[in-house]
Amino acid sequence: MLTFYSANTDGRLAATDTLHTHGLVYLINPSPEEIQRTADLLRLPATFLTDSLDRNERPRIEHHHDNVLMVLNAPTAGDADGGPGTVPYRTHPLGLILTPQHTLVVSRIALPLLDQLLDSGALTPGALQTRFMLQLFRAVAQSYDRSLLEINQQISGLQRKLRVAYHNQELFALINLNKSLVFFSTALSAMTILYKRIMAGHDLAIDPADRTRMAEILVDLEQSAEITEIRREGLSNLMDAYAAIIHNNLNGVLKLLTTLAILLVIPTMVGSVFSMNVALPYEEEWISTIVIGVGMVLVSAALMALLYKKKYLRL
């Protein structure tokens, strides 16, 4: 989808039918025709647009004459059912293209942070093109903070289930969250390098005030990267604890079943002996059945008391 935006008299962005000078071009999963139309209209290489649609594209910066392409990675929420192979959070490439007269935003999917940014009414592309870039950078950094907070809440919820866990569902959920943290860590590391390069002034001319804002955003990104690594380490320890708890729970069940089997062995053996078709002493006496029955009960009760004292009958 191709949409043109232009700032109206009160400084708010509004969708327009045609592209205006100092306007904003927003492409969401554009068709090949829309890509070619935009490239021809703004005299851009088509690779600037197609690279931003590659789901495996990493954060980087590229120049073509006076045009600059910056590829960012923004977090997106996916399915969180905890099933095998389901990753609750991923990162998707987001292309920001700056030309002398226009600003382009390219994304493979509709990102909530972009919609919120365009609907905020505080954007003025063109003369304040750098500030729009910084606002986008800040929105991406804040989206990582929110996603990390949600991941931490999910981990806390899974921790409460560890004590009584016997199934693999929680383990799959932890593994999938760890995959999300790997995506975040890779993207944040690359974007930190990208932001430092932009701050150095080799790719874009940034005035001191904007450089200060850029430094604040960089601090937020570095903090998110550190939190991601802490979460990854904590999640790895949690998965180890989860595996140990499941192993201990399984051992407790097997121990209980083995103890019950031992208790049943004594009456089974006695019953087997007296059920054989051979002559046994006192088998004709009626009292022998009572004596044997009471003996089995007493021996089983004594063995049960001993095993209970040794904690073999407790989970």
Residue pairs with C-beta under 8 A, 6 or more apart in sequence:
1 27
1 28
1 29
1 30
1 34
2 25
2 26
2 27
2 30
2 34
2 37
2 38
3 15
3 25
3 26
3 27
3 28
4 15
4 16
4 17
4 18
4 19
4 20
4 23
4 24
4 25
4 26
5 13
5 14
5 15
5 16
5 23
5 24
5 25
5 26
5 118
5 125
6 13
6 14
6 16
6 20
6 22
6 23
6 24
7 13
7 14
7 22
7 23
7 123
7 124
7 125
7 126
8 14
11 121
11 122
11 124
12 121
13 24
13 118
13 121
13 123
13 125
16 23
19 25
19 41
19 102
21 101
21 102
21 126
22 101
22 102
22 125
22 126
22 127
22 129
23 102
23 103
23 125
23 126
24 102
24 103
24 104
24 105
24 118
24 123
24 125
24 132
25 38
25 42
25 102
25 103
25 104
25 105
26 104
26 105
26 114
26 118
27 34
27 35
27 38
27 49
27 104
27 105
27 106
27 107
28 107
28 108
28 109
28 110
29 53
29 107
29 108
29 109
29 110
30 38
30 49
30 53
30 106
35 46
35 49
35 50
36 46
38 44
38 49
38 104
39 45
39 46
39 48
39 49
42 67
42 99
42 102
42 104
44 64
44 67
44 97
44 99
44 104
45 64
48 62
48 64
48 67
48 69
48 95
48 97
49 95
49 97
49 104
49 106
51 57
51 62
51 69
51 71
51 95
52 69
52 71
52 93
52 94
52 95
52 97
52 106
52 107
52 108
53 93
53 95
53 106
53 107
53 108
54 93
55 92
55 93
55 108
57 71
57 93
58 71
58 73
58 93
58 186
58 187
58 190
59 70
59 71
59 72
59 73
59 187
59 190
59 191
59 193
59 194
60 70
60 71
60 190
60 194
61 68
61 69
61 70
61 71
61 194
61 197
61 198
61 203
62 68
62 69
63 69
63 203
66 99
66 100
67 97
67 98
67 99
67 100
68 97
68 98
68 203
68 204
69 95
69 96
69 97
70 95
70 96
70 97
70 98
70 133
70 194
70 198
71 93
71 94
71 95
71 96
72 93
72 94
72 95
72 96
72 136
72 137
72 140
72 191
72 194
73 91
73 92
73 93
73 94
73 187
73 190
73 191
74 91
74 92
74 94
74 111
74 113
74 140
74 143
75 89
75 90
75 91
75 143
75 144
75 147
75 183
75 184
75 187
76 89
76 90
76 91
76 92
76 109
76 111
77 88
77 89
77 147
77 150
78 86
78 87
78 88
78 89
78 90
79 86
79 88
80 86
80 88
80 154
82 169
82 170
82 172
82 173
82 176
83 169
83 172
84 172
85 176
86 172
86 176
87 176
87 179
87 180
87 183
88 151
88 154
88 176
88 177
88 180
89 147
89 150
89 151
89 177
89 180
89 183
89 184
90 180
90 183
91 183
91 184
91 186
91 187
92 107
92 108
92 109
92 111
93 107
93 108
94 105
94 106
94 107
94 111
94 114
94 140
95 104
95 105
95 106
95 107
96 103
96 104
96 105
96 106
96 133
96 136
97 103
97 104
97 105
97 106
98 104
98 129
98 133
98 204
101 126
102 125
103 125
103 126
103 129
103 132
103 133
105 114
105 136
107 114
112 143
113 139
113 140
113 142
113 143
114 139
116 139
117 123
117 135
117 136
117 139
122 135
123 132
123 135
124 131
124 132
125 132
130 204
130 206
130 207
130 210
131 210
134 210
134 213
134 214
134 217
137 195
137 214
137 217
138 213
138 217
138 220
140 191
141 217
141 220
141 221
141 224
142 220
144 184
144 188
144 221
144 224
145 220
145 224
147 180
147 184
148 184
148 224
148 227
148 228
148 231
151 177
151 180
151 181
151 231
152 231
154 173
154 177
155 174
155 177
155 231
155 234
155 235
155 238
158 170
158 173
158 174
158 238
159 238
161 170
162 170
162 238
162 241
162 242
162 245
163 245
165 242
165 245
165 246
165 249
166 246
166 249
166 250
170 242
171 239
171 242
171 243
171 246
174 235
174 238
174 239
174 242
175 239
177 235
178 232
178 235
178 236
178 239
181 228
181 231
181 232
181 235
182 232
184 224
184 228
185 225
185 228
185 229
185 232
188 221
188 224
188 225
188 228
189 225
191 221
192 218
192 221
192 222
192 225
195 214
195 217
195 218
195 221
196 218
197 203
198 204
198 206
198 214
199 206
199 211
199 214
199 215
199 218
201 211
206 214
249 315
252 315
253 315
255 312
256 312
256 313
256 314
256 315
258 312
259 307
259 312
259 313
262 303
262 307
263 300
263 303
263 304
263 307
266 296
266 299
266 300
266 303
267 296
267 300
270 292
270 295
270 296
273 280
274 280
274 283
274 292
282 288
304 313
307 313
308 314
